[in-house]
Amino acid sequence: MPIVLASASPRRHDLLTRAGLAFEVVVSSAEEIHDAALPPDRLCEGNAKLKAAAVALSHPHATVIGADTLVFIDADALGKPVDLDEARAMLRRLSGRAHTVCTGVCVVWPGGAVDTFHELSEVLFRVLDEADIDAYFQLVDPLDKAGAYGIQVHGERLVAEIRGNFDNVMGLPVARLLEVLGSATSG
């Protein structure tokens, strides 16, 4: 059965490729929800479901995977920054503090059945000064990353410790996804 990843994220593409899955990428046209009143898990799962459902409409015979990752600090969601000023403000806010990374995942099966789940990881940032932030921005484009950082590329410059799943912080909890995909083929 064909698998479709409803995401333009190169990180998710890399994670699924490393997991040995054969898949096609179809970028979802769904508009994400930005509702601060929703708890992190419901917000991420809801966005993942919107993305997967939009792609499943045009790929009804495929297993479609949608995902959404957000950084949460002080109950505020930090998505992708709109510019470098906002990216800089995000890293200043994360500096020296712990935050939560939530990734919601939705699998839409052929026939329309849906499985959703989320995973949480805690990330502790080093204390960063302006020179640290400038140096990081010289190496990494922060504009396509929730919270203005990517753990997989020079993350050691920012992160002191991860409590939880590294792949989740990167954008897709692969082990859990493989369990869900495997349960459908074995069940």
N, C-alpha and C positions, 0 to 999 in steps of 0.2 A: 504494500500500500504506500503510495507516495506521501512524503512529508514536506510541508511548506512552512518555512519560518517567516512570520509576518512582521519582519523587522529589518531596518536598514543598518542596524548596529554591527559594525565589524567585529566587536568583541563577542557578541552572541554567535555570529557566524564562525569565528575561530573556536569557541567553546564546543559547538556542535560538531565541527569538523574533527577536533581532537577526540571527541567521544566516539568517532567512527560512524556517525550517521550520514546517510545520503539524503540530501534535501535540496529544495529549490527555495530561493528567496523571492518573496513578493511583498513589497513594502505596502503597509496598510495606509489607507487614506482616512482612517477614523480620527476624529478630533478627540483629544484627551480631555478628561475631566480634571478640573483644578478646583476642587471643593475642600477648603481647609476644615470644614466641619466633619468630614469623613475621617475615621481612623486610618492610619497608614496601610494596614492590611487590606481594608475594603477599597481604598483609593487605588492602590496598585493592582489588585485583582480586577477591579472594575475597568481600569484602563487596558489591562491585558486582554480582558474579554472583548472589549470594543474592537481592539486591533485584530484579534483572531476571527471574530465574527464577520468583520468587514471583508476579510480575505476569503473566508470559508464560503461566502456567497458566490464567488467566482471559481471556487475550487471545491465543489461539493463532494468529490470522491477522494479527497486528500485528508490527511491528518494535519491540521493547521495549529501551529504553536505561536501564541502571542505572549509578550512579556512587557513589563513596565518596572523600571527601577527608579526609586526616589531615595534621597537622603533626607532624614528627619533630624532636626535638632530643636529643642525647646518646643516640641509639637508643631513646628513649621516644616513644610515640605520644601526642599531645595531641588528644583528640577534643573534643566539645562540653562545656564546663564545666557542672557540675550547679547551681552557684550563683555569686553574685558574688565570694565569697571565693576559690573555685577559679579563676574568671576572672582575678582580680587576681593570684593566684599564678602563673598561666600567663604573663601579660604581664611580671611581674617576671623570670621565668625567661628569657623571650625578649629582654628588654632588652639592647641593645648587642651582640647575638650574631646569628650566622647560623643559620638552620634550613632544613629541607627540607620542601616541600609536595609530597605525593604524591596524585595523583588516579588511581584505578583506574576503568576504564570497561568495561562489558560490554554487548554488543549480542546479543540473542536474536532470531534471524530466524524468520519463519513456517516451520514445519516443524521447529524446534528447534535448528538450527545455531547455534553460539555463537562470537563473536569477543570476545576480551578484550585490553586493553592498558592501559598506565599512562603517566603523564608526571610528571617530577620538575622542580621549580623550586626555586631557592635564594633565600631572602629574608633580607636583612640589616636588623635592627631598629635604630632610633635608641636611644640611652640614654634610658630613661624614669624619671622620678621619680613619686612618689605623686600629685602634682598633675597630671602628664601623663595618668596612668591615670584619675584621677577625671574630668578634662575629656573624655577619650575616652568614658567610660561615660555621660556626660551626653548624648552625641550618638548613641551606637550601643549596641544591645542585644547584648552579647557571648555570650549564652547559647545561641544557635542556630548558633554558628560554631566550627568546629574551631580550636583554639588561642586562642579567645576574641577573635578579630578578623576583620574583613572588609576585604579590600584595596580594595574598590570604594567603600566609604563612609568617608570621612575617613582612609583608609589612609596618606595623606601625614603624618599626625600621628605614626605609628608606624614607618613603613618608610623606610629610607634608600636601599635599592637592591633591585631584583629581577633575578636572573639566570635567565632562562627565560621561560616563557609566562605572561603576566598572567592570561589566562582560566583557566589551570590553577590558579593561586593563588586565583582566584575560585570555582573548584569544578567546571570542566568544560573540558578541552582541546578546544575547538570545532573548530579546524582539523584536528586528527587525526581527530576523530569524523566530520567531513564527508568526509574521505578514505575512511574505512572504509565509510560509507554509500554514497558514490559508487562504490566498487569493486564493490559488490553490483549496482548498477544498470548498470554498464558492463561487468561481467564475465560 
